[in-house]
């Protein structure tokens, strides 16, 4: 039986709709990026036939709202099996941390992987909107299975300090620190694939 991997990508949040529109007007469009498949898009092919990769498209990732993402994620739950693997990148990471801290998950989770997950807005210029973590992540630690955290020291979007905050909140998590991966916008992620395949 194939092992399920649920992948939740990142997104942006804004304090107001006006800020969101301003962002859209001022963002520099790079046509070349449309042709690049990053590691999340390549994961299904790279990890092999023993895994069923479910790439979940969350509503309006460009101006994300936790409440909307939760509604969509809840619709996925009836299709999941025990020992599911959850994987969140950037805003998708804090979404999983918040969701699993505030809700009882109906299936057994084999492992949860957070890649460049923001923790709070204290050390960054970016807002997290309603993606605000509770003070303690005890429920996440209890039901999240084996927890893996990945962060790069040169991440220009999510401060490296956020990794230390997760480390304190999730003392049993396995930490992987990188020096030059920025926000993990790479095409391949062999270390992640290795860790998923080594789960027992």
C-alpha positions as CSV (number, residue, x, y, z in Angstrom):
1,X,0.0,0.0,0.0
2,X,1.3,3.4,-1.0
3,X,2.1,5.9,1.8
4,X,0.3,9.2,1.6
5,X,2.2,12.5,1.7
6,X,0.1,15.6,1.9
7,X,1.9,18.7,0.7
8,X,0.9,22.2,1.6
9,X,2.8,25.0,-0.1
10,X,3.3,28.6,1.0
11,X,1.5,31.8,0.5
12,X,1.3,35.5,1.5
13,X,-0.9,37.4,4.0
14,X,-1.7,41.0,4.2
15,X,-3.2,43.2,6.9
16,X,-5.6,44.9,4.5
17,X,-7.0,44.3,1.0
18,X,-5.5,47.7,0.1
19,X,-2.0,46.3,0.9
20,X,-2.7,43.2,-1.1
21,X,-3.7,45.2,-4.2
22,X,-0.6,47.4,-3.8
23,X,1.6,44.3,-3.6
24,X,0.0,43.0,-6.9
25,X,0.6,46.2,-8.6
26,X,4.3,46.5,-7.5
27,X,5.5,42.9,-7.7
28,X,8.0,42.2,-10.5
29,X,6.8,39.6,-12.8
30,X,9.4,37.0,-13.9
31,X,8.3,35.0,-16.9
32,X,11.2,32.6,-16.5
33,X,9.9,31.3,-13.1
34,X,6.7,30.0,-14.8
35,X,8.9,27.3,-16.5
36,X,10.7,26.1,-13.3
37,X,9.3,23.1,-11.4
38,X,10.4,23.4,-7.8
39,X,11.0,20.5,-5.3
40,X,7.3,20.3,-4.3
41,X,6.2,19.8,-8.0
42,X,9.0,17.3,-8.5
43,X,8.4,15.4,-5.2
44,X,6.1,12.8,-6.7
45,X,8.5,11.8,-9.4
46,X,11.7,12.0,-7.2
47,X,10.4,10.0,-4.2
48,X,9.3,7.0,-6.2
49,X,6.3,4.7,-6.6
50,X,5.9,3.7,-2.9
51,X,4.4,7.1,-2.1
52,X,1.2,8.9,-3.1
53,X,1.9,12.6,-3.1
54,X,-1.2,14.8,-2.6
55,X,-0.4,18.4,-3.5
56,X,-3.1,20.4,-1.8
57,X,-4.0,23.8,-3.5
58,X,-5.2,26.1,-0.8
59,X,-7.6,29.0,-1.6
60,X,-6.1,32.3,-2.5
61,X,-2.6,31.6,-1.4
62,X,-1.6,35.1,-2.6
63,X,-3.7,36.6,0.2
64,X,-4.2,33.6,2.5
65,X,-6.6,33.3,5.4
66,X,-6.3,30.5,7.9
67,X,-10.1,30.1,8.2
68,X,-10.3,29.5,4.4
69,X,-7.4,27.1,4.4
70,X,-8.9,25.1,7.3
71,X,-12.2,24.7,5.4
72,X,-10.3,23.3,2.4
73,X,-8.0,21.1,4.5
74,X,-11.0,19.6,6.4
75,X,-12.4,18.5,3.0
76,X,-9.3,16.4,2.5
77,X,-9.5,14.5,5.8
78,X,-12.0,11.8,4.8
79,X,-9.6,10.6,2.0
80,X,-6.6,10.2,4.3
81,X,-5.3,6.9,5.7
82,X,-3.5,6.1,8.9
83,X,0.2,6.8,9.0
84,X,-0.2,9.8,6.6
85,X,2.8,12.1,6.2
86,X,2.2,15.8,6.4
87,X,4.5,18.3,4.8
88,X,4.3,22.1,4.9
89,X,6.5,24.7,3.3
90,X,6.6,28.3,4.6
91,X,3.0,29.5,5.4
92,X,2.0,25.8,4.8
93,X,4.3,24.9,7.7
94,X,2.7,27.3,10.2
95,X,-0.7,26.2,8.9
96,X,0.0,22.6,9.9
97,X,1.6,23.7,13.3
98,X,-1.5,25.8,14.1
99,X,-4.1,23.2,12.8
100,X,-2.5,20.3,14.7
101,X,-2.3,22.4,17.8
102,X,-5.9,23.4,17.8
103,X,-7.7,20.4,16.3
104,X,-7.9,16.7,16.9
105,X,-6.6,14.9,13.8
106,X,-8.8,11.9,12.8
107,X,-6.0,9.7,11.5
108,X,-2.6,8.6,12.9
109,X,0.2,10.8,11.6
110,X,3.5,9.1,10.8
111,X,5.5,12.3,10.5
112,X,5.1,16.1,10.0
113,X,7.7,18.0,8.1
114,X,8.0,21.8,8.4
115,X,10.2,23.6,5.8
116,X,11.0,27.3,6.5
117,X,8.0,27.6,8.7
118,X,7.4,31.0,10.2
119,X,6.6,31.0,13.9
120,X,5.5,34.6,14.7
121,X,5.9,38.1,13.3
122,X,8.4,39.4,15.9
123,X,11.5,39.2,13.8
124,X,10.2,39.9,10.3
125,X,8.6,42.6,8.2
126,X,5.9,40.2,7.0
127,X,2.5,39.8,8.5
128,X,1.1,36.4,9.3
129,X,-2.5,37.5,9.4
130,X,-4.7,35.0,11.3
131,X,-2.0,32.3,11.1
132,X,-1.1,32.9,14.7
133,X,0.1,30.0,16.8
134,X,-1.2,29.2,20.2
135,X,1.3,29.8,23.1
136,X,2.0,26.0,23.4
137,X,2.2,23.4,20.7
138,X,1.6,20.4,23.0
139,X,-1.2,18.9,20.9
140,X,0.9,19.2,17.8
141,X,3.8,17.4,19.5
142,X,1.5,14.7,20.7
143,X,-0.3,13.9,17.5
144,X,2.1,15.1,14.8
145,X,4.1,11.9,14.7
146,X,7.9,12.4,14.2
147,X,8.4,16.1,13.6
148,X,11.1,17.4,11.3
149,X,12.2,21.0,11.0
150,X,14.2,22.4,8.1
151,X,15.6,25.9,7.9
152,X,18.4,27.8,6.1
153,X,20.5,30.4,7.8
154,X,20.2,32.7,4.8
155,X,16.5,32.6,4.4
156,X,15.4,36.1,3.3
157,X,11.7,35.6,4.1
158,X,11.4,33.6,7.3
159,X,14.0,34.6,10.0
160,X,16.3,31.8,11.1
161,X,15.3,32.9,14.7
162,X,12.0,31.2,14.1
163,X,13.6,27.8,14.0
164,X,14.9,28.3,17.5
165,X,11.3,29.1,18.6
166,X,10.1,25.9,17.2
167,X,13.0,24.0,18.7
168,X,11.9,25.2,22.2
169,X,8.2,24.5,21.6
170,X,8.9,21.0,20.0
171,X,12.0,19.7,21.9
172,X,11.6,16.2,20.3
173,X,11.7,17.5,16.8
174,X,14.6,16.5,14.4
175,X,16.4,19.7,13.2
176,X,18.1,20.1,9.9
177,X,20.0,23.4,9.4
178,X,21.3,24.6,6.0
179,X,23.6,27.5,5.2
180,X,22.7,28.5,1.7
181,X,19.2,27.2,0.7
182,X,17.5,30.6,1.2
183,X,13.7,29.9,1.2
184,X,14.1,26.4,-0.3
185,X,13.1,27.5,-3.8
186,X,15.2,24.8,-5.3
187,X,14.2,22.1,-7.8
188,X,15.4,19.1,-5.8
189,X,15.4,18.4,-2.0
190,X,17.3,15.1,-1.5
191,X,17.7,15.5,2.3
192,X,13.9,15.7,2.7
193,X,13.4,12.6,0.4
194,X,16.0,10.7,2.4
195,X,14.3,11.5,5.7
196,X,10.9,10.5,4.4
197,X,12.2,7.2,3.0
198,X,14.0,6.5,6.3
199,X,10.8,6.7,8.4
200,X,10.0,3.5,10.2
